[in-house]
Amino acid sequence: SRLLHYQLSSLFLHPPSQVEVKVTVFCASESDDAETRKVMNFFLRLTPPASVVLQLWELPMEQLLRRSIGRNLAARATRADWVWLADCDMAFGEGALDALQQ
């Protein structure tokens, strides 16, 4: 949850200006994932930058523990031009996502 907080903070502090980013965070539908839910509830209460969309997606624990299931669901549910599947240990600096678009 600490790394997720850092990642989401980096998107709020350095939002992209040329692309839209949709962040889908998966958490367990059981109460075992209270810390992730707490971080997401904090960020969902804030007004995100116009280019950042947050989405919380609950999965049963047995599906959550197999990352490929959530990633497959997210990739199939989007109409995005490109999809970047990342763990929460990545933070984004100023212009990082705009540079990818270029």
N, C-alpha and C positions, 0 to 999 in steps of 0.2 A: 504494500500500500504506500510505503514511503517513496518508492521509485515511481509509482503511478502519479503521486502528487507532484514530483519533480517534472515528469514528462508533461502533464497537463499544464503546470505552471509555465513551462517553457513555451507552450503554444499560446497561452494567454498573454505572456510578456512579449513574445516575438511572433505575432500572427503573420501568416503569409498575406501578401497584398495582391498577388496575381493568380492564386489558385484557392479553391475551397477544399478544406480538409474535414473529413468526417471521421471522427474517432469513435470506434466501437469497442467498448470495454465489456468483456465477458466476466460474469461472476456466477457463483453457485446460487441456485435457487433456494438452497437450504441456508440456515443461519450461520454456517461455518465461514462464510465470506463477509463477516460484518465489517472488517476494516476496509475492504475494497468498496463496499457499499457506502461507508462513511465518507470516504474520499470523493466518490462520485456524487453523493448527495450535496457535499460542499460545493463542488464545481457546477452542478446543475442548478443551484440556487443563484449563482452569479450570472451576469449577462455576458455571454461569450463574445469575442470579437466576431464581426460579421462573417468572416471567412472560416470560422471554426464551428463545427456541429458536433455535439456530444451525444452518444447513444449508449445506454446501458442495456445489455442483453443477458438475460438469465438462462442458464443451462443446468440440467441435473449434474450433480457432482461427477458422475462417471463419464459424462461427455466433456465436462470442463477440463478434466485431467488429461484428456487427449486433445492437444491443441489443434490438431488437423481438423477436427470436427467443427469447432467454432470458426476457424479460418475459412473452411469450405463454405459454411453457411453465409458468412459475411461477403465473401467474394461472389457467390451466386446471387446475393440479394442486391447487388449494386449495379448501377448503370455508369459507373465511373470510367473515365478514359484509362486510368491505371490504378492499380491497387498495390499498396505497400503494406505487407504484414510485418509488424514489428512488436517486439516485446516492450515492456514498460521501462526497460533500462536505457532507453534512448531519450535524449533531450535535444531540442532543436534551437539553434542559435538564430540570430537576426539574419534573415534572407535565405536560410537553408532550404526551405521548401520551395521558395520562388526560384532558386537556382536549379532545382531539379526540373521544374517546369520548362525552363529555358533550354 
